[in-house]
Amino acid sequence: MTQFIQALALGVLIGGIYALMASGLTLIFGVLRIINIAQGAFLILVATFTWWLWRTIGIDPILAAVITTPLMFGLGWVTYRFVISRIKGQSPSMSVLLTFGLALVIEGVLNVTVGNRFRSATPSYFEESFSVGGILLPKAQTYGFLAAIVVLGGLYLILTRTWTGRAIRATSQNPSAAALVGIGATATAALAFALGSASAGVGGSILSTLYPFFPASHYDWISRLLGIVVLGGMGSLPGALTGALILGLAETLTATYGGLQWSTLVFYLVIMVVLLVRPQGLFGARLREDVAV
C-alpha cells in the first residue's frame, strides 16, 4: 500500500510539472489556433541557459525561473510580431512548418554554441527528499511542482481576473466580435504567444534539474506536450491539467509495477485509448462538420 501511495505522490508531482509545460502550448493554440512545435525547443533553450547560470554563477536552477521567465516572455513577443504574424490567416499546416523550422534553428544554434551532449543541473538538494508519513517526496520534484502551481495559479488569475485576460479569452472565443468592441487582434495575439512562451521559462528551468537534456531533446518533449494537449482537448487549460495528471500517474505507476522501460509506451497508449473513445479529447468540443475549416 505504501508503494502505491508513493507512486501516486510522485505521479501528482510529475503531472503538475507536465501541466505547466503544456499550458503554454494549449494557450497558444486556444487563442491563435497555432500549433507551436517550437515549444519543446523553447524548453531546451531555457534548460541550457539555466544550466549555464547554475554552472557559472551558482544560481539555483529553479529560482533561475525569475530570470528566464521574463526573457522568454520577451522572446515570445518578438517571435510573434516578426515571425509568426507573417503567416496570419494561413492554413494551420503553415504554422506547423514555420514553428518546426524555428525549432530546428534553435537546435542548430545550441549544437554550435554549447555542443551536442547531455547536461543536467544538480543542485545540493538533488538527491534529498522530504519524508511525509513514510512517503518520500524528492525535493527537486517538490520544488518544481510548487513552482508549477504558482505559475499556473498566476496564469489562471491573469486570464480570469484581468482585462488583458478577458481580451485573450474573448479573442479565442470569437475574434470578430472581440475586434468589434475594440480589442486589438495583433496585440492580443502577441501577448498570448508571449505568455505561452513565458511558461517555458519556468518549465525549462525545472526540466534542467529533473531530466538530462541535449539540443535534440526537444523532439521528445514536444511529442509529450502534444500528447497531453490532445488528450485534454486542444485549447483547454483544464484539459491540459487533467491530461498531464493522468499521464504523470500512468507513467509513475507503470515504472513502479511494470518497469521503467514500459513507462513511455504506457504514456502514449493511454492517449490512444482515450482518443479512440473520445476523439476530441477529455475537455475538447467536437466540431460540426459543416463549419469546420
C-alpha positions in Angstrom: 0.0 0.0 0.0 2.8 2.4 0.9 4.4 1.7 -2.5 1.2 2.5 -4.3 0.7 5.8 -2.3 4.4 6.6 -3.1 3.8 6.1 -6.8 0.6 8.3 -6.7 2.5 11.1 -4.9 5.3 11.0 -7.5 2.7 10.9 -10.3 1.0 14.0 -9.0 4.3 15.9 -8.7 5.3 15.0 -12.2 1.8 15.6 -13.6 1.8 19.1 -12.2 5.1 19.9 -13.9 3.8 18.4 -17.1 0.7 20.6 -16.8 2.9 23.7 -16.6 4.9 22.7 -19.6 1.8 22.0 -21.7 -0.1 25.1 -20.6 1.8 27.4 -22.9 1.2 25.1 -25.9 -2.5 24.9 -25.2 -2.9 28.6 -24.5 -1.3 29.5 -27.9 -3.5 27.0 -29.7 -6.6 28.2 -27.9 -6.1 31.8 -28.8 -4.2 31.7 -32.1 -5.1 28.2 -33.5 -1.3 27.8 -33.9 0.4 24.5 -33.1 3.7 25.8 -31.7 6.1 23.0 -32.5 8.9 25.2 -31.2 7.6 25.0 -27.6 9.8 21.9 -27.0 12.8 23.8 -28.3 12.0 26.7 -26.1 12.1 24.4 -23.1 15.5 23.0 -24.1 16.8 26.5 -24.8 15.8 27.6 -21.3 17.1 24.4 -19.7 20.5 25.1 -21.4 20.6 28.7 -20.2 19.6 27.6 -16.7 22.3 25.0 -16.6 24.8 27.7 -17.7 23.6 30.1 -14.9 23.9 27.3 -12.3 27.3 26.1 -13.6 29.0 29.6 -13.9 27.2 31.7 -11.3 25.8 29.2 -8.9 22.1 30.3 -9.3 19.7 27.7 -8.1 18.1 26.1 -11.3 14.5 26.5 -10.2 15.0 30.0 -8.8 16.6 30.9 -12.2 13.0 31.0 -13.5 12.8 34.5 -12.1 15.3 35.4 -14.8 14.3 33.1 -17.6 10.5 33.8 -17.5 10.7 37.5 -18.5 13.3 36.7 -21.0 11.1 34.1 -22.7 8.1 36.5 -22.5 10.2 39.0 -24.5 11.4 36.3 -26.9 7.8 35.1 -27.4 6.5 38.6 -28.1 9.3 39.3 -30.6 8.9 35.9 -32.3 5.2 36.5 -32.8 5.5 40.1 -34.1 8.3 39.4 -36.5 7.9 35.8 -37.5 4.5 34.2 -36.6 2.4 37.2 -37.6 3.6 36.8 -41.2 1.5 33.6 -41.6 -1.6 35.1 -40.1 -4.7 33.8 -41.9 -2.8 30.9 -43.5 -3.7 27.3 -43.0 -2.7 25.5 -39.8 -0.1 23.5 -41.6 1.9 26.7 -42.3 2.2 27.3 -38.5 3.4 23.7 -38.0 6.1 24.1 -40.7 7.2 27.5 -39.6 7.5 26.6 -35.9 9.2 23.3 -36.7 11.7 25.3 -38.7 12.2 27.6 -35.7 12.8 24.6 -33.5 15.5 23.4 -35.9 17.1 26.8 -35.9 17.2 26.7 -32.0 18.6 23.2 -32.1 21.3 24.1 -34.6 22.3 27.2 -32.6 22.6 25.1 -29.4 24.6 22.5 -31.2 27.1 25.1 -32.3 27.3 27.1 -29.1 27.2 24.5 -26.3 27.8 21.2 -28.1 25.7 18.1 -28.6 26.0 16.3 -25.3 23.8 15.6 -22.3 23.6 18.0 -19.4 21.8 18.3 -16.2 21.8 20.8 -13.3 22.2 19.0 -10.0 21.8 21.4 -7.0 22.7 20.3 -3.5 19.2 19.0 -2.7 19.0 17.0 -5.9 19.3 13.6 -4.0 17.4 14.7 -0.9 13.8 14.0 0.0 11.1 15.1 2.4 9.5 12.4 4.5 5.8 12.8 5.0 4.1 9.9 6.8 6.6 7.5 5.5 6.2 8.8 1.9 9.3 10.2 0.3 8.9 13.3 -1.8 12.1 14.2 -3.7 13.0 17.8 -3.0 13.7 18.7 -6.7 10.3 17.4 -7.9 8.6 19.0 -4.9 10.1 22.4 -5.6 9.4 22.1 -9.3 5.8 21.1 -8.5 5.3 24.1 -6.2 6.8 26.5 -8.8 4.4 25.0 -11.4 1.4 25.5 -9.1 2.4 29.2 -8.5 2.8 29.8 -12.2 -0.4 28.0 -13.2 -2.3 29.9 -10.5 -0.9 33.2 -11.7 -1.9 32.3 -15.3 -5.4 31.5 -14.1 -5.7 34.8 -12.3 -4.4 36.7 -15.4 -6.9 35.0 -17.7 -9.9 35.3 -15.4 -9.3 38.5 -13.3 -7.7 41.0 -15.6 -8.8 43.0 -18.6 -5.9 41.5 -20.5 -7.0 38.0 -19.7 -10.6 38.8 -20.7 -9.3 40.2 -24.0 -7.4 37.0 -24.6 -10.4 34.8 -23.8 -12.7 36.9 -26.0 -10.3 36.7 -28.9 -10.1 32.9 -28.5 -13.9 32.5 -28.4 -14.9 35.0 -31.2 -12.1 37.0 -32.8 -14.6 39.0 -35.0 -16.7 40.1 -32.0 -13.6 40.9 -30.0 -12.5 43.2 -32.8 -15.8 45.0 -32.9 -15.5 46.0 -29.2 -12.0 47.5 -29.7 -9.8 44.5 -28.8 -6.7 44.7 -31.0 -6.2 41.3 -32.5 -2.5 41.6 -33.3 -1.5 43.0 -29.8 -3.7 40.3 -28.1 -2.2 37.5 -30.2 1.3 38.7 -29.5 0.6 38.8 -25.7 -1.0 35.3 -25.8 2.1 33.9 -27.6 4.4 35.7 -25.2 2.5 34.3 -22.1 2.7 30.8 -23.7 6.4 31.2 -24.3 6.9 32.6 -20.7 5.6 29.3 -19.3 8.6 27.6 -21.0 10.8 29.9 -18.9 9.7 28.2 -15.7 9.2 24.8 -17.3 12.7 24.8 -18.9 14.3 25.7 -15.6 12.6 22.8 -13.8 13.4 20.5 -16.7 17.1 21.3 -16.3 17.1 19.8 -12.8 14.8 16.8 -13.3 15.9 15.4 -16.6 19.1 15.1 -18.6 18.8 17.0 -21.9 20.7 17.9 -25.0 19.8 20.0 -28.0 17.8 17.3 -29.9 15.7 16.5 -26.7 13.1 18.9 -27.9 11.7 16.2 -30.2 10.9 14.1 -27.1 9.4 17.0 -25.2 7.2 18.4 -28.0 5.7 14.9 -28.5 4.9 14.6 -24.8 3.4 18.1 -24.7 1.3 17.4 -27.9 0.1 14.2 -26.3 -1.0 16.0 -23.2 -2.8 18.8 -25.1 -4.5 16.3 -27.5 -5.6 14.1 -24.6 -7.1 17.0 -22.6 -8.6 18.7 -25.6 -6.9 21.2 -27.9 -7.0 24.7 -26.4 -8.4 23.7 -23.0 -6.3 24.7 -20.0 -8.3 22.5 -17.6 -7.9 19.7 -20.1 -4.1 20.2 -20.2 -4.0 20.0 -16.4 -6.2 16.8 -16.3 -4.3 15.2 -19.1 -0.9 15.9 -17.5 -2.0 14.4 -14.2 -3.4 11.3 -15.9 -0.2 10.8 -17.8 2.0 11.6 -14.9 0.2 8.9 -12.8 0.2 6.4 -15.6 4.0 6.9 -16.1 4.9 6.5 -12.4 2.6 3.6 -11.7 4.0 1.8 -14.8 7.5 2.5 -13.7 6.8 1.2 -10.2 4.9 -2.0 -11.1 6.0 -2.8 -14.7 9.4 -1.4 -15.1 10.8 2.0 -16.3 11.2 0.7 -19.8 7.5 0.5 -20.2 6.6 3.9 -18.9 6.9 5.8 -22.2 4.9 3.1 -24.0 2.0 3.4 -21.5 2.2 7.2 -21.8 1.2 7.1 -25.4 -1.0 4.0 -25.0 -3.3 6.0 -22.6 -3.6 8.8 -25.2 -4.5 6.3 -27.9 -7.2 4.6 -25.8 -8.8 7.9 -24.7 -8.9 9.3 -28.2 -10.5 6.1 -29.5 -13.3 6.7 -27.1 -13.4 10.5 -27.2 -11.6 11.8 -30.3 -12.0 15.5 -29.3 -10.1 14.8 -26.0 -11.4 14.9 -22.4 -12.4 18.6 -22.4 -12.4 19.4 -26.2 -15.5 20.2 -28.1 -16.5 18.2 -31.2 -16.5 20.5 -34.3 -19.6 20.4 -36.6 -18.5 19.2 -39.9 -20.5 21.9 -41.7 -18.5 24.7 -40.0 -15.1 23.1 -39.8 -12.4 24.6 -41.9 
